[in-house]
Amino acid sequence: MTYKLGDLTVKNWNSWDRVPRAEVIMSTVFSSLTAGTLAYYAAYAVSYIAVTAVTSWALRALSPSPSFSGAGSRGLLTNTRNATAPQQIVYGEMRKGGVVTFIESTGDTNQYLHQIIVLAGHEVNSIGDIYINENKYEVNGSGYVTDQRYDEETEAYVTDNKWGYDSGTSTSKIRIKKHTGADNQSADSDLESETSVTSDFKGEGIAYIYVRMEYDQDVFAEGVPLFTAKVQGKKLYDPRTSTTVYSANAALCIRDYLVSAYGLDNSGDTNDAYFQTAANTCDEDVTLSGSGTENRYEINGVISLDQTPSDVLGDMMTACAGTLFWGQGEWHLKVGEYTSSIKTFTLDDLRGPITLDTKHSRRDNFNIVRGTFNDANQGFIRSDYPEIRSSSFITDDNGVESALDLALPLTTSASMAQRLAKMTLFRGREQMTLSGDFGLEAFEVECGDIIALNMDRYGFSAKEFEVVGWKFRNDGDAGDLRVGLTLRETSSAAFSWSAEESDITGNDSTLTDPTASLDIASLTTSGGGRTTTDGTFINSVIVSWAAPTNKFITHYDVEWKAVADSNYAATTTTETSIELSPLVDGVQYIIRVRAVAANGRRGDFVTATFTGGGDTTAPALPTAISATGGFKYITVEWTNPADSDLNFVEIYENTTNTSTGASKVGISGGDSFTRTNLGLNLTRYYFLKSVDYSGNASAFTTGVSATTNFIDDDDFANGVYSLFTDQGLYAIEDVTSLPASGDFEGQKVFNRTDGKLYQWTGSAWEQVVGGAEDFSDLTGSIAGAQIPDGLIDTLKLANDAVTNAKIATNAVTGDVIASGAITETKISSGAITTPKIAAGAVTASEIAAGSITSSQIAADTIAAGNIATGAITADEIASNAITSAKITAGAIIGDKIAANAITGAKIAAGEITGDKITANTITGGLIAASGIITNSAQITDAVVTNAKIANAAITSAKIQDLAVTSAKIGSLNADKITAGVLNAARIPTLSTNKFSTMSGQYGNRSGDTDSPAASGTITSFTYTPSSASVALLTLFIQGVLETRPGGEGSYSFTIEVFVNSSLVLSTGGVGNTDGTVSVTLQGNYAFNASANTSQTVTVGWRQYNGRKGKLQINNGVISSIFTQD
């Protein structure tokens, strides 16, 4: 019997309970990891990791080299038997052996030896290639090792039947079965059937291989071989996808260690936003020099739980050039990738002195990086990666070679190891370290952040530093809170594989010499001054100079005096300019300035002279000038200049866009001016000047223009109403019944039900009635007081009926007839003829009251020459005595009739005809105020003509209702109609049903060239009045005029209104700029429309040669009001 284990071994040693577990090992380390001890450990970890982790992978190399006995290839590629062996955690992919936790021999003469080799104390993703001693062999589906060995030189499998493989039975002397350690895995069926173990021997959560060897002294002549396997390690939680999968991502491996019970057990204390960003960086593809790509950073290796957490995390940092720190109650991770600065600090942020180390000590400086890693291409054997050597850095170090030994125990890629080594070298050569207290702005940064410094004193212009230390403290002396930062210079080149040494040395800063030049190169002076509230100008001088190059200047000495004085006045300033005041006008001053450095050194004075004068500087121009047109006004607005002595702004106006010839129309102490009393649709240009208290005026501004509106948009209703009232027309609403109340006092409605016009008094509707105040076509000498109310009707007036020719000249004289001699009874019919009466014979005293009757006067007997001036009065003429036959044509003239002599009783019905009265003969003074013409029968039809009536003689009381028709009126003004007298009977029907709206696009924009002239029709309607009418057209259009982009010249567009093909109204707009111009087009036109004649109204558009464009009509209307009898 060559090998045998006793009962003690089987019962007590071969038990899963004796396998070292994380809980057992870590309980002695973190058994009291309460909140308090965690805070202590976190502080320790931060002190080590956060404060120094910016070069943690480099400092790891400067520290004692990590032990490879547990994590290196020599310790991994062994099988050990140790009752207290530490648990091992596999991250990424690694070839390793393990702890032999079960040994048993079975069969006759101990033919079979069974072993369980634990690879990891957790579930792994897979167990891959099997290595026996140093060679990789193929294992078939039943677990038997075949005769196929992998040859590293040929990179192919070759036949090598070292382990007694029988191709007939597909068996060999070694059988290996793999178990990944799943939570639900069962006991190995062969192990259970061939050994003493039961079904409870599962090994849940433990990854292992079960090896059975069949004894053969030839096969095992060298003893029991070494068994190792390539293991894909732990499945990791990925916060980016919220899934748990296998990954070698370095950031995810570090996170797993922090949250796992065997690690720091800090579940919930990781800032996953940082870890996600870091994980994305680790997954970035890096192109390899030969071909293909690899991830930027991976962890592939084994950690042993007998290592301290700080050692484990330090090893992990070397695999990703990472920075791990504790802040705000969470773990943060930043891996080796350049990021731009997140904040900029200046001298103003410093709260005290700084410490600046420009270089490392020789002990910490290096120009070569070399070290070892576990090479996956060499079977995960510990190997040297190609060293990174810089001849340029060696030269900078005076030819002294200084190598850094950087071990990478968790890196298995040679190219990845080289990248890490070069990054370590280049980042290590960024040697400047700055420490100082900063204000609370530094609370916004944390370890691993990149910040920029702008400090001219030290030659820093956005120079980048990495935060490697952060400490918050209360400064009792200063009485403030401060953040102490330790900063290490860095640059993007330090992280780049393609960077050269010159990129690193090019980032060096040249610090300034505090004793360098203090000379001021030039000194300039210029007049200043201030105006007080009472307008007094206080003279001053503004002194300016260029700052010397010395960065340690603390202030400048400034001295000045009048030339005639002996002593200087003095002051200091930290700025490079100063204003000195007050100065005396017309006095010459000497001014000198010198620089003073922090160490007390002073430069030479530089001198200049200045003679002050009064205020001769005009204020600046107003800006942001605009003009806006309104209803008969234009408002100009601007922004005043910032000059403190601005007094007012002058406003000038012109009809063209030139300030030449412009007239001043006002001044303003504010920022606006309204020009009133303008006409409609007038364009005016405005130019402004600023004037100060000293009377200095600026130049003209450029002009702005505006055009007054037809109608004020804000008072649209009143504006439209005004258009009608200006023409003597009032808007009348057509209703079928009176509303309950009116909208405003004076509102008029026409009730179609009763055919009457009403107006709202403010409390009730009243019918509008009354007559005309004046007929413009009735003129002459009949005064209003001479015609009784309602006497003259339509039939009594004929054109030119009564003329002076009807009365003979001088027919009746006063000296021929005695006073009162001629009575009605004394005169026979036809007795008195013209020859019978001497010139001027008949006077008022010769004619008895009522004595002259019609029968006493022969036809054509009384002529103007026979009647003395004023002889015939009302008393002398009998009722109905004067008939048409008695008066010679043209005989009755104004001077022959006494005032109020002709009364109604004196004229027979129908006797006064047009040919009896000379033009303008009958005046108001010759007809009695009332009772003369008493009835319409006394006036022949059509007798009263325009020539027979004096101005303003006809009043409302003189005319019968409905006597004045349209045909009788030649012209009628608004002032001739008494307010409120027009009722339904006086006003003809108003037709308001002619109304057309407009919208759409009109014009021609096709093609790339300017459009030719074009035209078209927008809308049209026809109306035929049954009788003669008056029509009022109203046009109103709002729209947008759009011109072609990039064109030249202007674009003209008009709206034209035609009545029966005759152009009666034209309005339009012009665009001179690319884009759109808002336009409002409006107008009115009144015309007469004949009865039964069609009136066709057409609205058309027309564009002219020039820039092409179009008119977009948004709102448009053409309306008409026709009157008809």
TIMAR-677272 format. One record per residue (C-alpha): x, y, z; residue in one letter. Coordinates in steps of 0.5 Angstrom, whole numbers, plus 2048, in hexadecimal, padded with zeros to 3 digits. Layout:
TIMAR-677272
XYZA/...
This chain:
TIMAR-677272
800800800M/8038067FDT/7FF80C800Y/7F980B805K/7F5810809L/7F280E810G/7EB80F813D/7ED816816L/7EF818810T/7E881680DV/7E4818812K/7E781F815N/7EC822810W/7E8820809N/7E282580BS/7DF82B807W/7DF82E80ED/7E682E80FR/7E7832808V/7E983A80AP/7E383E808R/7E3846808A/7DE84680EE/7E4843812V/7EA846810I/7E784D810M/7E384D816S/7EA84E81AT/7EB854816V/7E4857815F/7E085481AS/7DF85B81ES/7DE85F817L/7D986381AT/7D786A818A/7DD86D81DG/7E286881AT/7E0869813L/7E1870814A/7E886F817Y/7EA86A811Y/7E786F80CA/7EB87480EA/7F187080EY/7EF86E807A/7EE875805V/7F5877808S/7F9871804Y/7F58717FEI/7F28787FDA/7F787C7FFV/7FD8787FBT/7F98747F6A/7FA8797F1V/8018757F0T/7FE86F7F4S/80186A7EEW/80786E7EFA/80886E7F6L/8068677F6R/80C8667F3A/81086A7F7L/80D8667FDS/81085F7FEP/80E85B7F9S/8088577F9P/8088507FBS/80784B7F5F/8078457FAS/7FF8467FAG/7FE84A7F4A/8048497F0G/8058437EBS/80983F7EFR/80483F7F5G/7FE83E7F0L/8018387ECL/8018337F2T/7FC82F7F6N/7FD82F7FDT/7FA82C803R/7F9830809N/7F483080EA/7F483880FT/7F583A808A/7F2841806P/7EC841801Q/7EE8437FAQ/7EA8487F6I/7EB8477EEV/7E984E7EAY/7EA84D7E3G/7ED8477E0E/7F38447E3M/7F683D7E3R/7F783A7EAK/7F78347EEG/7F48347F5G/7F38317FCV/7F382A7FCV/7ED829801T/7EB821800F/7F081B7FFI/7ED8147FFE/7F080D7FCS/7EB8087FAT/7EB8017F6G/7EF7FB7F7D/7F67FD7F9T/7F48047F9N/7F48047F2Q/7F080B7F1Y/7F28127F5L/7ED8177F5H/7EE81E7F6Q/7EA8257F7I/7EE82B7F5I/7EA8317F7V/7EC8377F2L/7E883D7F5A/7E383E7FBG/7DD8407F6H/7DA83E7F0E/7DE8407EAV/7DB8417E3N/7DF83B7E0S/7E58367E1I/7E98357DAG/7EF8327D8D/7F282D7DCI/7FA82D7DDY/7FE8277E0I/8048297E3N/80682E7DDE/80282C7D7N/7FB82D7D5K/7F78277D3Y/7F18257D0E/7EB8227D4V/7E681E7D1N/7DE81F7D3G/7DF8197D8S/7E581D7DCG/7EA8197D9Y/7F181C7D7V/7F281A7D0T/7F98197CCD/7F88207C9Q/7FD8257CCR/7FE82D7CAY/80482F7C8D/8068367C9E/80B8377C3E/8068347BET/8008377C1E/7FD8307C0A/7FB82A7C3Y/8008247C2V/7FF81D7C4T/80281B7CBD/8008157CEN/8038167D5K/7FD8147D9W/7FB80E7D6G/7F58107D2Y/7F280A7CFD/7EE80C7C8S/7EA8067C8G/7E78077CFT/7E880F7CFS/7EB80E7D6T/7F28107D9S/7F580F7E0K/7F28167E2I/7EB8197E2R/7EA8207E4I/7E38237E5K/7E182A7E6K/7DC82E7EAH/7DB8357EAT/7D88367F1G/7D18387EFA/7CD8397F5D/7C88337F3N/7CE82E7F1Q/7CD8277F3S/7D38227F5A/7D781F7F0D/7D38187EES/7DA8157EDD/7DD8177F3L/7D78157F7E/7D780E7F4S/7DE80D7F4E/7E08107FBT/7DD810802S/7DA817801V/7D2818801T/7CD81C7FDS/7CE821802D/7D5822800F/7D38287FBK/7D882E7FBG/7D38337FAE/7D783A7F9G/7DD8367F8I/7E18357F1A/7E582F7F1Y/7E882A7ECI/7E78227EEY/7ED81E7ECV/7ED8177ECR/7F48137EAM/7F480C7E9E/7FB8097EBY/8008077E6D/8078087E8Q/8098097E1D/80480F7E0V/8068127E7F/80D8107E8A/80E8177EAE/8098177EFG/80281B7EFV/8028207EAP/8018287EBL/7FA8297E9F/7F88317E7T/7F28347E3A/7F083A7DFK/7EB83D7E3V/7E68437E1Q/7E48467E7G/7DF8497EBK/7D884C7E8K/7D88537EAL/7D28587EAY/7D285D7E5D/7CE8647E7P/7CE8667E0R/7C98607DET/7C785E7E5S/7C98577E3T/7CE8527E6T/7D384F7E1V/7DA84D7E0Y/7DF8527DFS/7E68547E0A/7E485C7E0N/7E985F7E5A/7E48647E8A/7DF85E7E9L/7E485A7ECC/7E685F7F1I/7DF8617F2R/7DD85A7F4D/7E38597F9Y/7E085F7FCL/7D985D7FDV/7DB8557FES/7DB852805A/7E2850804Y/7E4857802G/7E285D806L/7DA85B806D/7D8862804N/7D2861800S/7CE8677FFG/7D586B800D/7D786C7F9T/7D68727F4N/7D386E7EED/7D48747EAA/7DB8747EBY/7DC86D7EAF/7D886C7E4Q/7DC8727E0T/7E286E7E2A/7DF8687E0A/7DE86B7D9N/7E586D7D9T/7E78667DAC/7E38637D5D/7E68687CFE/7EA8647CAD/7F18667C9V/7F48647C2T/7FA85F7C3L/8008607BES/80085A7BBG/7F88597BAS/7F28597BEG/7F085C7C4T/7EF85B7CBE/7EC85F7D1N/7EF8647D4R/7F08627DBY/7EE85B7DEE/7F08577E5I/7F28507E3N/7F484D7EAG/7F384A7F1V/7F384D7F7I/7F484A7FES/7F084C804L/7F684B808D/7F8852805Q/7F6858808T/7F085C804P/7F5862803S/7FA85D800D/7F585A7FCV/7F28617F9L/7F98637F8G/7FA85D7F4D/7F485F7F0M/7F58667EFM/7FC8647EBT/7F78607E6A/7F48667E4C/7F886C7E6A/7F286E7EBG/7F18737F0T/7EC8707F6L/7EA8757FBF/7E4876800W/7E087C800G/7D987E802Q/7D8877805G/7D98747FFE/7DF8707FBW/7E18747F5H/7E58717EFL/7E98747EAK/7ED8707E5V/7F38727E1G/7F08777DBE/7F187E7DAY/7EB8827DBT/7EB88A7DAS/7EB88E7E0S/7E588F7E4I/7E68967E8K/7EB89C7E7T/7EF89F7EDF/7F28A57EET/7F68A97F3L/7F08AC7F6D/7EE8A57F8D/7F48A47FCL/7F38A5804R/7FA8A5806G/8028A3803P/80389D7FFI/8088987FFT/80B8977F8L/8108917F6D/8128917EFT/81688A7EFK/8168847F3H/81B8817F7S/82087D7F3R/81E8777F7R/8178787F5D/81987A7EEN/8198757E8F/81B8757E1N/81A86D7DFI/8148697E1V/8148617E1R/81185C7E5G/80D8557E4T/8068537E3F/80384C7E2N/80384B7DAD/7FD8477D7A/8018467D1N/8068427D5Q/80183E7D9G/8008437DEF/8078427E0I/80A8487E4R/80E84C7DFS/8128537DED/80E8587D9Y/81285C7D4P/8158627D8E/8148697D7I/81A86D7D6R/81B8747D4S/8228767D2S/81F87E7D2S/81D87D7DAF/82487A7DBI/8278807D8T/8238857DCD/8258817E2D/82D8827E0N/82D87B7DDG/82C8777E4V/8278717E3E/8228707E8S/81D86B7E7A/81686A7EAL/8148627ECD/80D8627EAL/80A85B7EBA/80385A7E8L/8008547ECP/7F98557E9L/7FB8567E2T/7FC8507DCT/7FD8547D6S/8048577D4A/80185D7D0S/7FD85F7D6M/80385E7DAA/8078627D6Q/8018687D5R/8018687DDL/8088687DDA/80986E7D8K/8038727DCM/8078717E3T/80D8747E0L/80A87A7DCF/80687B7E2R/80C87B7E7G/80F8807E3R/80A8857E4E/80E8877EAQ/80B88D7EDM/80788D7F3T/8038937F6L/8008937FDS/7FC898800G/7F589A803D/7F089C7FFF/7E989F800G/7E289C800L/7E289C7F9E/7E78967F9A/7E18927FCF/7DF8917F5E/7E588C7F4V/7E78867F6E/7ED8817F6C/7EE87F7EFG/7EB8857ECD/7EF8897E7I/7EF8917E8I/7F38977E5A/7F789C7E8L/7F78A37E5N/7FC8A77E9M/8018AB7E5D/8058AC7EBR/8088A57EAY/8078A57E3G/8018A07E3F/7FC8A27DDS/7F689C7DEA/7FC8987E0K/7F98917E2E/7FA88D7E9F/7F78877EBE/7F48877F2V/7F88827F6V/7F68857FDG/7F0888800W/7EF88A808K/7EA88E80BF/7EB892811R/7E9898815N/7EF89E816D/7EE8A181DG/7F38A681BD/7F08A9815A/7E98A7817G/7E78A3811D/7E689D80EL/7EB89A809R/7EC894804V/7F3892804G/7F588F7FDL/7FB88B7FBT/7FC88C7F3L/8008887EFR/80188B7E8E/7FF8877E2T/7FD8887DBS/7F98847D5S/8008817D3A/80187D7D9A/7FC8797D7F/7FD8787D0S/8018727CDW/8038767C7S/80687C7CBA/80D87D7CBE/8128807D0E/8118877CDS/80A8877CFD/80C8867D6I/81188B7D6T/80D8907D2G/8088907D8N/80E8937DDD/80D8997E0S/81289F7E0T/8118A27E7L/8128AA7E7T/8188AE7EBD/8158B27F0P/81B8B77EFT/81A8B77E8A/8188BE7E4S/8148C37E7L/8148C87E2D/80E8CB7DFI/80E8CC7D8A/80A8D27D7S/8058D77DAL/7FF8DA7D7T/7FB8DF7D9T/7F48E27D7S/7EF8E67D9G/7E98E47DEG/7E48E87E2G/7DE8E87E6R/7D78EC7E5T/7D48ED7ECT/7CC8ED7EDT/7CC8F57ECD/7D08F47E6G/7D78F67E8T/7DD8F37E4F/7E28F07E9I/7E98EF7E5N/7ED8E97E6S/7F28E57E2V/7F28DD7E0I/7F98DA7E1V/7FA8D37DES/8018CF7DDW/8038C87DAA/8048C37E0A/80B8C17E0P/80D8B97DFT/80E8B87E7N/8098B47E9K/80A8B67F1F/8088BD7F0I/8048BF7F6T/8028C67F5H/8048CC7F1Y/8078D37F4D/8038D97F1V/8058E07F2E/8038E77EFW/8048EE7F0K/8038F57ECA/80A8F77E8V/80A8FD7ECA/80A8F97F3D/80F8F67F7S/80C8F07FAN/8088EA7F7Y/8028E77F9A/8028DF7FAA/7FE8D97FAT/7FE8D27F8T/7FA8CD7F4T/7FA8C67F2T/7F78C87EBE/7FA8CA7E5T/7F68D07E4S/7F48D67E9I/7F08DC7E9E/7F38E27ECL/7EE8E87EES/7ED8EE7EFP/7F28F17EBL/7F28F97E9V/7F08FA7E2D/7F58FD7DEG/7FB8FB7E3V/8008F67E0Q/8028F07E5Y/8078EB7E6I/8058E47E7I/80A8DE7E8R/8098D77EAV/80D8D17ECR/80C8C97EEA/80D8C67F4V/80E8BF7F5A/80D8BA7FBA/8148BA7FDN/8148C17FEG/8188C37F8R/8168C97F4R/8168CB7EDG/8188D17E9D/8138D77E9F/8108D87E2V/80E8DF7E1T/8098E37DDA/8058EA7DDT/7FE8EC7DCF/7FA8F37DBT/7F38F27DDG/7EE8F67DAG/7E68F77DAG/7E18F27D8D/7E28F17D0T/7E08EA7CFT/7D98E97CCA/7D58E37CFP/7D48DD7CBA/7CF8DC7C6L/7C88D97C8P/7C78D27C6T/7C28CD7C4A/7BE8D27C1I/7B78D07BES/7B18D47BBA/7AA8D27BBT/7A48D57B7G/79D8D67BAG/7978D97B9F/7998E07B6K/79F8DF7BBY/7A68DC7BBI/7AA8DA7C2T/7B18DA7C2V/7B58D67C7E/7BC8D57C9W/7C18D27CET/7C58D87D1N/7CD8D87D1P/7D08D77D8A/7D38DD7D9D/7D28E07DFS/7D18E77DDD/7CC8E67D8L/7C78EC7D8N/7C28EA7D3F/7C18E77CCV/7BF8EC7C6E/7BA8E97C0I/7BB8EB7B9Y/7B68E97B4E/7B68E97ACN/7B28E77A6T/7B88E37A3T/7BD8DE7A6N/7C38E47A7T/7C58E87ADS/7C68EE7A9T/7C08F37A9G/7BD8EF7AFA/7B98F37B3S/7B98F37BBK/7B28F17BDV/7B48F07C5G/7B88EE7CAI/7B78E87D0S/7BB8E77D6G/7B88E07D6G/7B98DA7D1D/7B38DC7CDS/7AF8E17C9F/7A88E17C5T/7A78E67BFR/7A08E87BET/79C8EC7BAN/79E8E87B4L/79A8E67AEG/7988DF7ACL/79C8DA7A8N/7A28DF7A9L/7A98DC7A9T/7AE8E07ADR/7B68DF7AFY/7B98E17B6Y/7C08E27B8F/7C28E37BFL/7C88E77C3K/7CA8E67CAS/7CC8ED7CEV/7CF8ED7D4D/7CF8F27DAY/7D58F67D7S/7D18F77D0G/7D58F27CCN/7D18EE7C7A/7D28E87C4S/7D28E67BCA/7CC8E47B9F/7C98DD7BAT/7C88D97B4T/7C08DA7B2G/7BA8D67B4V/7B48D77B0S/7AC8D57B1A/7A68D67AET/79F8D97B1T/79A8D47B1N/7938D57ADF/7908D27B3I/7928D17BAD/7928C97BBD/7918CB7C3D/78B8CF7C1D/7888CB7BBF/7818CC7BCA/7828D47BDN/7868D57B7G/7818D17B2V/77C8D57B5Y/7808DC7B4S/7818DA7ADL/7798DA7ACF/7788E07B0T/77D8E47ADD/7798E37A6Q/7728E57AAG/7708DD7AAL/76E8DA7B1Y/76E8D27B2A/7678D07B2I/7668C97B5E/7608C57B1D/75C8C17B6V/7558BE7B6T/7538C07BDS/7568C57C2L/75B8C27C7P/75A8C37CEA/75F8C87CFS/7648CC7CBG/76C8CA7CBD/76D8D27CBF/76A8D97CBE/7688DB7C4G/7688D47C1Q/7638D47BBK/7608CE7B9V/75B8CD7B3F/7558C97B5N/7538C57AFR/74C8C37B2T/7498CA7B2D/74E8CD7ADG/7508D37B2K/7578D57B5L/7588D57BCY/75E8D87C1Q/7608D67C8W/7608DB7CDT/7638D87D2G/75D8D57D6S/7588D47D0A/7578D47C8W/7548DA7C5E/7528DB7BEQ/7568DF7BAV/7528E57B6V/7538EC7B3G/7548F07ADG/75A8F37A9A/75E8F97ACE/7608FB7A5D/75F8F979DF/7658FB79AS/7628FC793D/75D901796L/760908796T/75D90F795G/75A914799S/75491179DI/7569117A4A/75390B7A9G/74F90F7ADA/74B9117A7Q/74890A7A5I/7439077AAP/7439007ADD/7418FB7A8G/73F9007A2L/7448FE79CI/7428F7799D/7458F4793T/7418F678EL/7418FE78FK/7498FF78DL/74A8FF786A/751901783N/752909782D/74A90A783A/74A911786V/74F916783T/75091E783N/74D91E77CA/74691D77EK/746924781I/74792B77DA/74D92F77FT/74A935783N/743934781A/740936788V/74393C78BT/74193F792G/74094778FD/73A94578BV/73694278FI/733945796A/73494279CS/72E93D79DG/72B93F796A/72B939793I/726934796T/72492D793E/71D930792T/72093678EK/724932789I/72092E783S/723928781S/72992977CG/72893177DA/72F932780I/73493177AT/73C93277AT/73A939776P/73693B77BK/73B93B781I/740940781A/74793E783A/74793E78BG/74094078BA/73D93A78FV/74093A796T/73D93779CA/73A93D79FS/73693E798E/733937799I/72D93579DA/72E92F7A1A/72B92979DG/72992E798S/72D92B792I/72A924790T/72B92078AS/725922786S/72892A787Q/72F928783I/72F92777CA/734921779A/73B923779D/73992A77CT/73E92A782I/74592B780A/74B92C784A/74C933782G/745935784N/74593378BI/749938790A/74E934795T/74B93179AG/744934798A/74092E798I/73F92B79FT/73A9267A2A/73592B7A3D/73592D79CE/733927799I/72C923799A/72C91C79AS/72D918794N/72E91E790A/73591D78DI/734918788T/739915783S/73591977DA/736920781K/73E91F781I/74292177CT/74891C77BA/74E91E77FG/74A924782A/74A922789I/75192378CI/754924793G/75492B794D/74D92C792K/74A928797I/74992B79FA/74C9267A4A/7469217A6N/7429247A1A/74091E79DI/73B91A7A1T/7389137A0G/73191779FA/73491B79AK/736916794I/730912791A/73190B790A/73690978BG/737910789E/73F91178AI/74390D785T/74A90D783G/74A91277ED/747917782K/74D917787I/75491A785T/759915788A/75B91778FN/75691C790T/752919795I/75691979CT/7549187A3G/75391F7A4G/74D92079FL/74991A7A1I/74591B7A8A/7489167ADA/7429127ADS/73B9127AAG/73D9147A3I/73D90E79FI/73890A7A3T/73690479EN/739900799S/734902794A/737909794Q/73E907791I/73E90478AT/7418FD789D/7488FD788A/749905789V/74E90578FV/75590478CT/75C90478EN/75D90B78CA/75690D78FK/75890B796I/75D90F79BA/76390B79FN/7609087A5A/75990A7A4A/7569037A4I/7559007ABT/7518FA7ADS/74B8FE7AEA/74A9007A7K/74A8FA7A4I/7448F47A4Q/7468ED7A6D/7498E97A0L/7498EF79CA/7508EF79BV/7528E9796T/7598E7794S/7578EA78DA/7568F1791K/75D8F0794I/7638F3790G/7688F2796S/7678F179EL/76D8F27A3N/76D8EF7AAA/76C8F67ADD/7658F77AAK/7628F17ADI/75F8F27B4T/7628ED7B9A/75D8E77BAG/7588E97B4V/7598E47AFL/7538DE7B0N/7528D87ACA/74E8DC7A8A/7538E17A6R/7598DC7A5I/7598D779FP/75A8CF79FT/7618CE7A1L/7648C879ES/76A8C57A2T/76A8BE79FN/7708BF79BK/7758BC79FF/77B8B779DS/7818B47A1T/7888B379EM/78E8AE7A0S/7938AA79DG/79A8AB799Q/79A8B0793Y/7A18B178FG/7A68AD78BN/7AC8AA78FR/7AE8A478AS/7B58A4787G/7BC8A7789D/7BB8AD785T/7B78B3787D/7B08B3785S/7AD8B7780P/7A78BB780A/7A08B7782A/7998B9784S/7938B5786G/78C8B5789T/78B8B4790I/7838B5791T/77D8B878DS/7768BA78EF/7708BD78AT/76B8C278CY/7658C5788T/7618CA78CP/75A8CB78AS/75B8D378BS/7608D878BA/7658D7791S/76B8D9795V/7708D3796A/7768D379BL/77B8CE79AL/7808CC7A0T/7868C879FL/78A8C57A5F/7908BF7A4I/7958BD7A9Q/79A8B87A7G/7A28B77A6V/7A68B97A0L/7AB8B479FE/7B18B579AT/7B68B0797R/7BC8AF79BP/7C38B1798G/7BF8B5793G/7C18BC791E/7BD8C3791G/7B68C4793S/7B08C0793Y/7A98C4791S/7A28C1792F/79C8C5792T/7948C3793I/7908C778EE/7888C878EV/7848C9788F/77D8CB787V/77B8C9780N/7828C877ES/7848CF780S/7898CF785L/7878D378BV/78B8D1791L/7928CF791S/7978CD797T/79D8C9798G/7A48C779CG/7AB8C779AV/7B08C279DG/7B88C379DN/7BA8BE7A1T/7BA8B67A1D/7B58B37A5G/7AE8B67A7T/7AB8BC7A8V/7A48BD7ABS/7A08C27A7V/7998C57A9T/7958C87A2L/78F8CC7A3Q/78B8D179FG/7848D479EN/7808D6797Y/7798D9796A/7768DA790F/76F8DB78CN/76B8D578AA/7668D6784S/75F8D2785A/75F8CB782N/7668CC780T/76B8C6782S/7708C8786Q/7768C3786T/77B8C378CV/7828BF78BT/7888BF78FV/78E8BD78CG/7958BC78DW/79B8BE789R/7A38BD78AQ/7A88C1786Y/7AF8C0783N/7B48BE789G/7B58B978ER/7B08B478EK/7AC8B3794G/7A58B2796K/79F8B579BL/79C8B07A0Q/7958B37A2I/7948B17A9N/78D8B57AAN/78A8B97A4G/7838BC7A3V/7808C179DI/7798C479FS/7748C879CS/76E8CD79EI/7698CF799F/7648D479AT/75E8D3795Q/7578D7795D/
